[in-house]
Amino acid sequence: MRFEDVTEIAADAERVWAVLIDVQRWPEWTTSVSRAERGEQGPFAVGATARLTQPKLRPAVWRVTELTAQREFVWVSETPGVRTTAEHRLLPLPDGRTRVELAMSQSGPLAGLIGWLYGGLLRRYLRLEAEGLKRRSERG
């Protein structure tokens, strides 16, 4: 199963990226995350981890598997039967704005069931993240 959301933000990619990778502050701008803790100090890079607590979901540890500075990061969370991959992509637009593409996909033996049970919630959380990122980034 795959869920996606897209938004355009009236801020440059550098600004949006700074907000996006400051994971510990996500609860300040999206109600889809109630608590976020980095697993280690230092730069947000491949291998970095964060533990996210989200309403109506079990806390999950996410590990960054791909990262291109100011462009995208992908991270993965695994639980028995389900592997969840979340993609965060920034596409600079010619007028100084940024297109943000968020996607979440699930694989594994329980992915279909989880998608069926939580698909609406996951779509709503992607929308809340996109809207919150837009508000925070445009605040400047």
DSSP file with accessible surface (Angstrom, degrees, kcal/mol):
  #  RESIDUE AA STRUCTURE BP1 BP2  ACC     N-H-->O    O-->H-N    N-H-->O    O-->H-N    TCO  KAPPA ALPHA  PHI   PSI    X-CA   Y-CA   Z-CA
    1    1 A M              0   0  103      0, 0.0   105,-2.2     0, 0.0     2,-0.4   0.000 360.0 360.0 360.0 143.9    0.0    0.0    0.0
    2    2 A R  E     -A  105   0A 116    103,-0.2     2,-0.4     2,-0.0   103,-0.2  -0.999 360.0-171.6-136.0 136.1    1.2    3.5   -0.8
    3    3 A F  E     -A  104   0A   5    101,-3.0   101,-2.8    -2,-0.4     2,-0.3  -0.965  11.2-175.3-125.4 142.2   -0.2    6.9    0.4
    4    4 A E  E     -A  103   0A 117     -2,-0.4     2,-0.3    99,-0.2    99,-0.2  -0.959  13.2-177.7-138.6 155.4    0.9   10.3   -0.9
    5    5 A D  E     -A  102   0A  28     97,-2.5    97,-3.1    -2,-0.3     2,-0.4  -0.981   7.7-167.1-149.6 146.2    0.4   14.0   -0.3
    6    6 A V  E     +A  101   0A  58     -2,-0.3     2,-0.3    95,-0.2    95,-0.2  -0.987  10.6 166.6-134.8 142.9    1.8   17.0   -2.1
    7    7 A T  E     -A  100   0A  19     93,-2.1    93,-3.3    -2,-0.4     2,-0.4  -0.975  27.8-131.2-147.9 160.4    1.9   20.7   -1.2
    8    8 A E  E     -A   99   0A  70     -2,-0.3     2,-0.4    91,-0.2    91,-0.2  -0.961  22.1-157.7-115.2 136.6    3.6   23.9   -2.4
    9    9 A I  E     -A   98   0A   0     89,-3.2    89,-2.5    -2,-0.4     2,-2.1  -0.941  21.2-132.9-120.0 134.9    5.3   26.1    0.1
   10   10 A A  S    S+     0   0   62     -2,-0.4     2,-0.3    87,-0.2    87,-0.1  -0.421  82.2  81.6 -83.2  62.2    6.1   29.8   -0.3
   11   11 A A  S    S-     0   0   15     -2,-2.1    -2,-0.2    87,-0.1   127,-0.1  -0.961  85.7 -96.6-158.3 153.5    9.6   29.3    1.0
   12   12 A D     >  -     0   0   83     -2,-0.3     4,-2.2   125,-0.1     3,-0.4  -0.280  37.9-107.1 -75.5 162.3   12.9   28.2   -0.6
   13   13 A A  H  > S+     0   0    8     84,-0.2     4,-3.0     1,-0.2     5,-0.2   0.834 117.3  60.0 -59.2 -33.4   14.0   24.6   -0.2
   14   14 A E  H  > S+     0   0  119      2,-0.2     4,-2.0     1,-0.2    -1,-0.2   0.934 108.6  43.7 -61.7 -43.9   16.8   25.5    2.2
   15   15 A R  H  > S+     0   0   79     -3,-0.4     4,-1.8     2,-0.2    -2,-0.2   0.933 115.4  47.4 -66.6 -46.8   14.2   26.9    4.7
   16   16 A V  H  X S+     0   0    0     -4,-2.2     4,-2.8     1,-0.2    -2,-0.2   0.930 111.3  52.3 -62.3 -42.4   11.8   24.0    4.2
   17   17 A W  H  X S+     0   0   18     -4,-3.0     4,-2.6     1,-0.2     5,-0.2   0.915 105.6  54.3 -60.2 -43.5   14.7   21.5    4.7
   18   18 A A  H  X S+     0   0   53     -4,-2.0     4,-0.6    -5,-0.2    -1,-0.2   0.904 112.9  43.0 -59.5 -40.6   15.8   23.1    7.9
   19   19 A V  H >< S+     0   0   10     -4,-1.8     3,-0.8     1,-0.2    -2,-0.2   0.939 113.8  52.0 -68.7 -45.1   12.3   22.7    9.3
   20   20 A L  H 3< S+     0   0    0     -4,-2.8    -2,-0.2     1,-0.2    -1,-0.2   0.887 110.1  45.2 -63.5 -41.8   11.9   19.2    8.0
   21   21 A I  H 3< S+     0   0   43     -4,-2.6     2,-1.9     1,-0.2    -1,-0.2   0.573  87.4  88.7 -86.2  -3.9   15.1   17.7    9.4
   22   22 A D    X<  +     0   0   64     -3,-0.8     3,-2.1    -4,-0.6     4,-0.3  -0.475  58.3 168.4 -85.3  65.9   14.6   19.3   12.9
   23   23 A V  G >   +     0   0    1     -2,-1.9     3,-2.0     1,-0.3    -1,-0.2   0.820  62.7  64.7 -56.1 -38.1   12.7   16.2   13.8
   24   24 A Q  G 3  S+     0   0  110      1,-0.3    12,-0.3    -3,-0.2    -1,-0.3   0.742 102.2  51.8 -61.3 -20.3   12.6   16.8   17.5
   25   25 A R  G X> S+     0   0  115     -3,-2.1     3,-2.0     1,-0.2     4,-0.6   0.440  76.7 102.1 -97.1   0.8   10.4   19.9   16.8
   26   26 A W  H X> S+     0   0    3     -3,-2.0     4,-2.0    -4,-0.3     3,-1.8   0.878  73.3  62.6 -52.4 -41.0    7.8   18.2   14.6
   27   27 A P  H 34 S+     0   0   46      0, 0.0    -1,-0.3     0, 0.0    -2,-0.1   0.764  95.8  63.0 -60.2 -18.8    5.3   18.1   17.5
   28   28 A E  H <4 S+     0   0  102     -3,-2.0    -2,-0.2     1,-0.2     3,-0.1   0.754 118.0  23.0 -72.7 -26.5    5.4   21.9   17.4
   29   29 A W  H << S+     0   0   15     -3,-1.8     2,-0.4    -4,-0.6   107,-0.2   0.500 119.6  50.3-124.6  -5.2    4.0   22.1   13.9
   30   30 A T    ><  -     0   0    3     -4,-2.0     3,-1.3     3,-0.2    -1,-0.2  -0.978  54.1-157.2-136.8 128.4    2.1   18.9   13.2
   31   31 A T  T 3  S+     0   0  106     -2,-0.4    -1,-0.1     1,-0.2    98,-0.1   0.529  88.5  79.7 -75.9  -2.8   -0.6   17.3   15.3
   32   32 A S  T 3  S+     0   0    1     93,-0.2     2,-0.4     1,-0.2    -1,-0.2   0.597  94.1  51.1 -77.7  -9.2    0.2   13.9   13.6
   33   33 A V    <   +     0   0    3     -3,-1.3    21,-0.2    -7,-0.2    -3,-0.2  -0.984  56.5 176.5-130.1 121.0    3.3   13.6   15.9
   34   34 A S  S    S+     0   0   70     19,-2.5     2,-0.3    -2,-0.4    20,-0.2   0.709  75.6  13.4 -95.5 -21.5    2.9   14.0   19.7
   35   35 A R  E     -B   53   0A 136     18,-1.6    18,-3.0     2,-0.0     2,-0.4  -0.971  60.2-177.3-154.6 139.3    6.5   13.3   20.6
   36   36 A A  E     +B   52   0A  12    -12,-0.3     2,-0.4    -2,-0.3    16,-0.2  -0.988   4.5 179.0-141.8 127.5    9.8   13.0   18.6
   37   37 A E  E     -B   51   0A  68     14,-2.0    14,-3.1    -2,-0.4     2,-0.2  -0.995  25.0-131.5-131.2 126.7   13.2   12.0   20.0
   38   38 A R  E     -B   50   0A  47     -2,-0.4    12,-0.3    12,-0.2     3,-0.1  -0.501  13.4-140.0 -71.5 144.9   16.4   11.7   18.1
   39   39 A G  S    S+     0   0   51     10,-3.0     2,-0.3    -2,-0.2    11,-0.1   0.681  80.6   8.9 -79.9 -17.5   18.2    8.5   18.8
   40   40 A E  S    S-     0   0   74      9,-0.5     2,-0.1     2,-0.1    -1,-0.1  -0.969  78.4-104.9-154.7 163.8   21.6   10.2   18.8
   41   41 A Q  S    S+     0   0  193     -2,-0.3    -2,-0.0    -3,-0.1     0, 0.0  -0.409  73.1  57.2 -85.6 170.1   23.2   13.6   18.7
   42   42 A G  S    S-     0   0   49     -2,-0.1    -2,-0.1     2,-0.0     3,-0.0  -0.448  91.6 -16.4 104.2-175.2   24.9   15.0   15.6
   43   43 A P        -     0   0  111      0, 0.0     2,-0.8     0, 0.0    -3,-0.0  -0.200  65.4-107.8 -67.2 153.4   23.8   15.7   12.1
   44   44 A F        +     0   0   21      4,-0.1     2,-0.3     3,-0.0    -2,-0.0  -0.736  67.6 138.7 -79.2 109.9   20.7   14.2   10.5
   45   45 A A    >   -     0   0   40     -2,-0.8     3,-2.6    -3,-0.0    19,-0.3  -0.879  60.4 -53.2-147.3 173.2   22.3   11.7    8.1
   46   46 A V  T 3  S+     0   0   95     -2,-0.3    19,-0.2     1,-0.3     3,-0.1  -0.331 126.5  27.6 -54.9 131.5   22.0    8.2    6.8
   47   47 A G  T 3  S+     0   0   30     17,-2.7    -1,-0.3     1,-0.4    18,-0.1   0.130  89.0 131.9  98.5 -19.5   21.8    5.9    9.8
   48   48 A A    <   -     0   0    7     -3,-2.6    16,-2.8    15,-0.1    -1,-0.4  -0.319  41.5-154.3 -64.1 149.8   20.3    8.5   12.1
   49   49 A T  E     - C   0  63A  16     14,-0.2   -10,-3.0    -3,-0.1    -9,-0.5  -0.885  15.3-175.1-126.5 157.8   17.3    7.4   14.1
   50   50 A A  E     -BC  38  62A   1     12,-1.9    12,-3.3    -2,-0.3     2,-0.6  -0.983  19.6-139.2-148.1 145.2   14.3    9.0   15.7
   51   51 A R  E     -BC  37  61A 109    -14,-3.1   -14,-2.0    -2,-0.3     2,-0.4  -0.938  24.3-166.4-107.0 117.5   11.5    7.6   17.9
   52   52 A L  E     -BC  36  60A   6      8,-2.8     8,-2.4    -2,-0.6     2,-0.5  -0.889  10.9-160.7-108.0 135.9    8.1    9.1   16.9
   53   53 A T  E     -B   35   0A  30    -18,-3.0   -19,-2.5    -2,-0.4   -18,-1.6  -0.971  16.7-177.9-111.3 124.9    5.0    8.8   19.0
   54   54 A Q    >   -     0   0   26     -2,-0.5     3,-2.0     3,-0.4   -21,-0.2  -0.967  35.1 -96.1-124.9 141.5    1.8    9.5   17.0
   55   55 A P  T 3  S+     0   0   50      0, 0.0     3,-0.1     0, 0.0   -24,-0.0  -0.249 108.5   8.2 -55.8 138.0   -1.8    9.5   18.3
   56   56 A K  T 3  S+     0   0  156      1,-0.2     2,-0.3    65,-0.0    65,-0.0   0.485 116.2  89.4  69.8   5.3   -3.6    6.2   17.8
   57   57 A L  S <  S-     0   0   44     -3,-2.0    -3,-0.4     3,-0.0    -1,-0.2  -0.929  82.7-104.9-127.1 156.8   -0.4    4.4   16.7
   58   58 A R        -     0   0  220     -2,-0.3    -6,-0.1     1,-0.1    -4,-0.1  -0.498  50.5 -92.5 -73.6 146.4    2.3    2.6   18.6
   59   59 A P        -     0   0   58      0, 0.0     2,-0.4     0, 0.0    -6,-0.2  -0.282  50.1-161.6 -56.2 145.6    5.6    4.5   19.0
   60   60 A A  E     -C   52   0A  18     -8,-2.4    -8,-2.8    -3,-0.1     2,-0.5  -0.988  18.1-135.7-136.3 143.7    8.0    3.7   16.2
   61   61 A V  E     -C   51   0A  79     -2,-0.4    17,-0.4   -10,-0.2     2,-0.4  -0.873  23.5-160.8 -98.1 128.5   11.7    4.0   15.6
   62   62 A W  E     -C   50   0A  12    -12,-3.3   -12,-1.9    -2,-0.5     2,-0.5  -0.907   3.4-160.4-111.4 137.0   12.7    5.3   12.2
   63   63 A R  E     -CD  49  76A 133     13,-2.4    13,-2.1    -2,-0.4     2,-0.3  -0.976  22.3-123.4-120.2 127.6   16.1    4.9   10.6
   64   64 A V  E     + D   0  75A   2    -16,-2.8   -17,-2.7    -2,-0.5    11,-0.3  -0.518  33.1 170.7 -69.8 125.5   17.3    7.2    7.7
   65   65 A T  E     +     0   0A  57      9,-2.6     2,-0.3     1,-0.3    10,-0.2   0.619  65.9  23.2-109.8 -22.8   18.2    5.0    4.7
   66   66 A E  E     + D   0  74A  97      8,-1.6     8,-2.4   -21,-0.1    -1,-0.3  -0.994  62.7 171.3-144.4 142.8   18.7    7.7    2.1
   67   67 A L  E     + D   0  73A  46     -2,-0.3     2,-0.5     6,-0.2     6,-0.2  -0.923  14.2 178.8-156.1 128.0   19.5   11.4    2.3
   68   68 A T  E >>  - D   0  72A  76      4,-2.8     4,-2.5    -2,-0.3     3,-2.4  -0.978  46.2-109.6-124.4 112.6   20.4   14.1   -0.2
   69   69 A A  T 34 S-     0   0   66     -2,-0.5     4,-0.1     1,-0.3    -2,-0.0  -0.112  95.2  -1.7 -50.3 134.0   20.8   17.4    1.6
   70   70 A Q  T 34 S+     0   0   76      1,-0.1    -1,-0.3   -56,-0.1   -53,-0.1   0.567 131.1  64.0  61.6  14.0   18.0   20.0    0.9
   71   71 A R  T <4 S-     0   0  117     -3,-2.4    19,-3.7     1,-0.3     2,-0.3   0.648 104.3 -26.0-127.6 -50.2   16.3   17.5   -1.5
   72   72 A E  E  <  -DE  68  89A  42     -4,-2.5    -4,-2.8    17,-0.2     2,-0.3  -0.990  36.6-164.9-165.6 154.5   15.1   14.4    0.2
   73   73 A F  E     -DE  67  88A   0     15,-1.9    15,-2.3    -2,-0.3     2,-0.4  -0.980   9.0-163.0-143.3 148.7   15.3   11.9    2.9
   74   74 A V  E     -DE  66  87A   4     -8,-2.4    -9,-2.6    -2,-0.3    -8,-1.6  -0.986  11.0-177.8-125.7 136.1   13.8    8.4    3.2
   75   75 A W  E     -DE  64  86A   5     11,-2.3    11,-2.8    -2,-0.4     2,-0.4  -0.950  11.1-147.3-136.5 160.2   13.4    6.5    6.5
   76   76 A V  E     -DE  63  85A  10    -13,-2.1   -13,-2.4    -2,-0.3     2,-0.4  -0.957   7.0-169.0-129.5 141.5   12.2    3.1    7.5
   77   77 A S  E     - E   0  84A   8      7,-2.5     7,-3.1    -2,-0.4     2,-0.4  -0.997  12.6-160.6-127.9 134.9   10.4    1.7   10.5
   78   78 A E  E     + E   0  83A 129    -17,-0.4     5,-0.2    -2,-0.4   -17,-0.2  -0.962  16.2 165.0-122.7 134.3   10.0   -2.1   11.0
   79   79 A T  E >   - E   0  82A  76      3,-2.7     3,-2.3    -2,-0.4    -2,-0.0  -0.903  58.3 -65.0-131.8 163.1    7.6   -4.0   13.2
   80   80 A P  T 3  S+     0   0  124      0, 0.0     3,-0.0     0, 0.0    28,-0.0  -0.279 123.3   1.9 -53.3 119.9    6.7   -7.7   13.0
   81   81 A G  T 3  S+     0   0   25     28,-0.0    29,-2.6     1,-0.0    30,-0.5   0.288 122.1  73.8  89.9 -10.6    5.0   -8.3    9.7
   82   82 A V  E <   -E   79   0A   8     -3,-2.3    -3,-2.7    28,-0.2     2,-0.5  -0.989  50.4-169.3-143.3 132.7    5.3   -4.7    8.3
   83   83 A R  E     -EF  78 107A  94     24,-2.8    24,-2.1    -2,-0.4     2,-0.5  -0.986  17.1-162.0-115.7 121.1    8.0   -2.5    6.9
   84   84 A T  E     -EF  77 106A  17     -7,-3.1    -7,-2.5    -2,-0.5     2,-0.5  -0.915   4.5-168.3-108.9 129.2    7.0    1.1    6.5
   85   85 A T  E     -EF  76 105A  25     20,-2.9    20,-2.7    -2,-0.5     2,-0.5  -0.969   2.4-165.9-116.7 127.9    9.0    3.5    4.3
   86   86 A A  E     -EF  75 104A   6    -11,-2.8   -11,-2.3    -2,-0.5     2,-0.4  -0.970   3.6-160.9-118.2 129.8    8.4    7.2    4.4
   87   87 A E  E     -EF  74 103A  26     16,-3.1    16,-2.0    -2,-0.5     2,-0.4  -0.902   7.5-171.9-111.9 138.5    9.7    9.6    1.7
   88   88 A H  E     +EF  73 102A   5    -15,-2.3   -15,-1.9    -2,-0.4     2,-0.4  -0.960  14.5 178.6-130.6 109.2   10.1   13.3    2.1
   89   89 A R  E     -EF  72 101A  69     12,-2.8    12,-2.6    -2,-0.4     2,-0.5  -0.942  14.7-162.0-120.4 137.6   11.1   15.1   -1.2
   90   90 A L  E     - F   0 100A   1    -19,-3.7    10,-0.2    -2,-0.4    -2,-0.0  -0.960   4.2-171.7-116.0 129.1   11.6   18.8   -1.9
   91   91 A L  E     - F   0  99A  69      8,-2.9     8,-2.9    -2,-0.5     2,-0.1  -0.946  20.7-136.6-121.4 108.1   11.5   20.1   -5.4
   92   92 A P  E     - F   0  98A  62      0, 0.0     6,-0.2     0, 0.0   -80,-0.1  -0.405  19.2-146.1 -62.8 137.5   12.6   23.8   -5.8
   93   93 A L    >   -     0   0   40      4,-3.0     3,-2.0    -2,-0.1   -80,-0.1  -0.741  23.0-110.3-103.8 155.8   10.3   25.8   -8.1
   94   94 A P  T 3  S+     0   0  140      0, 0.0    -1,-0.1     0, 0.0     4,-0.0   0.776 114.0  57.4 -58.0 -26.9   11.5   28.6  -10.4
   95   95 A D  T 3  S-     0   0   99      1,-0.1     3,-0.1     2,-0.0   -83,-0.0   0.259 124.1 -96.0 -92.0  14.1    9.8   31.3   -8.4
   96   96 A G  S <  S+     0   0   41     -3,-2.0     2,-0.1     1,-0.3    -1,-0.1   0.406  89.8 118.7  90.0  -3.8   11.5   30.5   -5.1
   97   97 A R        -     0   0   82    -87,-0.1    -4,-3.0   -85,-0.1     2,-0.4  -0.377  56.3-131.9 -85.5 174.7    8.8   28.3   -3.8
   98   98 A T  E     -AF   9  92A   0    -89,-2.5   -89,-3.2    -6,-0.2     2,-0.5  -0.994   1.4-144.9-133.7 132.4    9.2   24.6   -3.0
   99   99 A R  E     -AF   8  91A  83     -8,-2.9    -8,-2.9    -2,-0.4     2,-0.5  -0.836  20.0-157.9 -91.7 129.1    7.0   21.6   -3.9
  100  100 A V  E     -AF   7  90A   0    -93,-3.3   -93,-2.1    -2,-0.5     2,-0.5  -0.947   7.1-168.5-113.2 127.3    6.9   19.0   -1.1
  101  101 A E  E     -AF   6  89A  57    -12,-2.6   -12,-2.8    -2,-0.5     2,-0.4  -0.973   5.1-174.7-116.6 120.3    6.1   15.4   -1.9
  102  102 A L  E     +AF   5  88A   3    -97,-3.1   -97,-2.5    -2,-0.5     2,-0.3  -0.936   8.0 172.2-113.6 136.9    5.4   13.1    1.1
  103  103 A A  E     -AF   4  87A   6    -16,-2.0   -16,-3.1    -2,-0.4     2,-0.4  -0.997  15.7-168.0-145.0 148.8    4.8    9.4    0.6
  104  104 A M  E     +AF   3  86A  21   -101,-2.8  -101,-3.0    -2,-0.3     2,-0.3  -0.999  10.9 179.2-136.6 130.5    4.4    6.3    2.8
  105  105 A S  E     -AF   2  85A  30    -20,-2.7   -20,-2.9    -2,-0.4     2,-0.4  -0.962  10.2-155.4-131.2 152.9    4.5    2.7    1.6
  106  106 A Q  E     + F   0  84A  19   -105,-2.2     2,-0.3    -2,-0.3   -22,-0.2  -0.968  12.2 175.2-129.5 143.7    4.2   -0.5    3.5
  107  107 A S  E     + F   0  83A  60    -24,-2.1   -24,-2.8    -2,-0.4     3,-0.2  -0.911  31.8  73.3-139.5 166.4    5.3   -4.0    2.7
  108  108 A G  S >  S-     0   0   43     -2,-0.3     3,-1.6   -26,-0.2     4,-0.4  -0.409  91.1 -58.8 112.7 169.4    5.4   -7.4    4.4
  109  109 A P  T 3  S+     0   0  123      0, 0.0     4,-0.2     0, 0.0     3,-0.2   0.767 134.2  40.4 -60.6 -27.3    2.8  -10.0    5.3
  110  110 A L  T 3> S+     0   0   77    -29,-2.6     4,-2.7    -3,-0.2     5,-0.3   0.401  85.3 100.4-101.8   4.3    0.6   -7.7    7.4
  111  111 A A  H <> S+     0   0    7     -3,-1.6     4,-2.8   -30,-0.5     5,-0.2   0.897  81.4  50.5 -59.1 -43.6    0.9   -4.6    5.1
  112  112 A G  H  > S+     0   0   45     -4,-0.4     4,-2.3     2,-0.2    -1,-0.2   0.931 112.9  45.6 -61.3 -45.3   -2.5   -5.2    3.5
  113  113 A L  H  > S+     0   0   92     -4,-0.2     4,-2.8     2,-0.2     5,-0.2   0.935 114.5  47.5 -64.2 -46.2   -4.3   -5.5    6.8
  114  114 A I  H  X S+     0   0   44     -4,-2.7     4,-3.2     1,-0.2     5,-0.3   0.917 112.3  50.7 -62.5 -42.7   -2.5   -2.5    8.3
  115  115 A G  H  X S+     0   0    4     -4,-2.8     4,-1.7    -5,-0.3    -1,-0.2   0.907 112.1  47.2 -60.5 -41.1   -3.3   -0.5    5.2
  116  116 A W  H  < S+     0   0  201     -4,-2.3     4,-0.3    -5,-0.2    -2,-0.2   0.925 118.9  39.7 -66.4 -44.7   -7.0   -1.5    5.4
  117  117 A L  H  < S+     0   0   95     -4,-2.8    -2,-0.2     1,-0.2    -1,-0.2   0.875 132.8  21.5 -72.8 -39.1   -7.2   -0.7    9.1
  118  118 A Y  H  X S+     0   0   91     -4,-3.2     4,-2.9    -5,-0.2     5,-0.2   0.340  87.0 107.4-116.7   5.9   -5.1    2.5    9.2
  119  119 A G  H  X S+     0   0    3     -4,-1.7     4,-2.5    -5,-0.3     5,-0.2   0.905  83.7  47.8 -55.2 -46.0   -5.2    3.8    5.6
  120  120 A G  H  > S+     0   0   48     -4,-0.3     4,-2.2     1,-0.2    -1,-0.2   0.918 113.8  47.6 -62.5 -42.1   -7.5    6.7    6.4
  121  121 A L  H  > S+     0   0   18      2,-0.2     4,-2.7     1,-0.2    -2,-0.2   0.926 111.4  50.1 -64.8 -44.2   -5.5    7.7    9.5
  122  122 A L  H  X S+     0   0   11     -4,-2.9     4,-2.2     1,-0.2    -2,-0.2   0.907 110.6  49.8 -64.0 -39.8   -2.2    7.5    7.6
  123  123 A R  H  X S+     0   0  131     -4,-2.5     4,-2.1    -5,-0.2    -1,-0.2   0.917 111.6  49.1 -62.1 -43.7   -3.6    9.7    4.7
  124  124 A R  H  X S+     0   0  121     -4,-2.2     4,-2.7    -5,-0.2    -2,-0.2   0.914 109.7  51.6 -63.5 -40.4   -4.8   12.2    7.3
  125  125 A Y  H  X S+     0   0   13     -4,-2.7     4,-2.4     1,-0.2    -1,-0.2   0.891 108.2  51.1 -65.9 -38.2   -1.4   12.2    9.0
  126  126 A L  H  X S+     0   0    8     -4,-2.2     4,-2.5     2,-0.2    -1,-0.2   0.923 111.6  48.4 -62.0 -42.2    0.4   12.9    5.7
  127  127 A R  H  X S+     0   0   79     -4,-2.1     4,-2.8     2,-0.2     5,-0.2   0.927 111.4  49.5 -63.4 -44.7   -2.0   15.8    5.1
  128  128 A L  H  X S+     0   0   39     -4,-2.7     4,-2.6     2,-0.2     5,-0.2   0.903 111.4  49.7 -61.9 -39.9   -1.4   17.2    8.6
  129  129 A E  H  X S+     0   0   15     -4,-2.4     4,-2.7     2,-0.2     5,-0.2   0.940 112.2  47.2 -64.4 -45.1    2.4   16.9    8.1
  130  130 A A  H  X S+     0   0    0     -4,-2.5     4,-2.1     1,-0.2    -2,-0.2   0.937 115.1  45.6 -62.1 -46.4    2.2   18.7    4.8
  131  131 A E  H  X S+     0   0   70     -4,-2.8     4,-2.4     2,-0.2    -1,-0.2   0.907 114.9  47.2 -64.8 -42.0    0.0   21.5    6.1
  132  132 A G  H  X S+     0   0    0     -4,-2.6     4,-2.7    -5,-0.2     5,-0.3   0.905 110.9  51.2 -66.8 -41.1    2.1   21.9    9.3
  133  133 A L  H  X S+     0   0    0     -4,-2.7     4,-2.6    -5,-0.2     5,-0.2   0.913 110.5  50.7 -61.6 -40.1    5.3   22.0    7.3
  134  134 A K  H  X S+     0   0   67     -4,-2.1     4,-2.4    -5,-0.2    -2,-0.2   0.956 112.1  45.8 -62.4 -50.2    3.8   24.7    5.0
  135  135 A R  H  X S+     0   0  147     -4,-2.4     4,-1.1     1,-0.2    -2,-0.2   0.937 116.3  44.5 -60.0 -48.3    2.7   26.9    7.9
  136  136 A R  H  X S+     0   0   30     -4,-2.7     4,-0.5     1,-0.2     3,-0.3   0.915 115.1  47.6 -66.0 -41.8    6.0   26.6    9.8
  137  137 A S  H >< S+     0   0    2     -4,-2.6     3,-0.7    -5,-0.3    -1,-0.2   0.862 111.3  50.2 -69.2 -35.2    8.2   27.1    6.7
  138  138 A E  H 3< S+     0   0   79     -4,-2.4    -1,-0.2    -5,-0.2    -2,-0.2   0.688  94.0  74.0 -78.8 -15.7    6.2   30.1    5.5
  139  139 A R  H 3<        0   0  181     -4,-1.1    -1,-0.2    -3,-0.3    -2,-0.2   0.785 360.0 360.0 -64.2 -29.3    6.4   31.8    8.9
  140  140 A G    <<        0   0   85     -3,-0.7    -1,-0.1    -4,-0.5    -2,-0.1   0.582 360.0 360.0  63.1 360.0   10.1   32.6    8.2
